[in-house]
Amino acid sequence: MILYKPGTPFIYKGRQVTVDYIIIRRTGLWIRLAHSEDVCRPEDLTPIAPQGSDLAESAGRT
């Protein structure tokens, strides 16, 4: 499950961004990005694994 809470970092169009707030409209869920005028859909954001997380370390293991 991905949490889109304020301050959460993601990759959007090749740059690191953070969530400012969530907008719920009839057309669906939209995300306003901090320090930007950009508003995007959740599927446009790529999650960044937190530093030192076991998930990031285990992903490289086979």
Summary of the structure (lengths in Angstrom):
residues: 62
radius of gyration: 13.1
end to end distance: 23.0
largest distance: 43.1
contacts: 124
relative contact order: 0.22
helix: 15%
strand: 40%
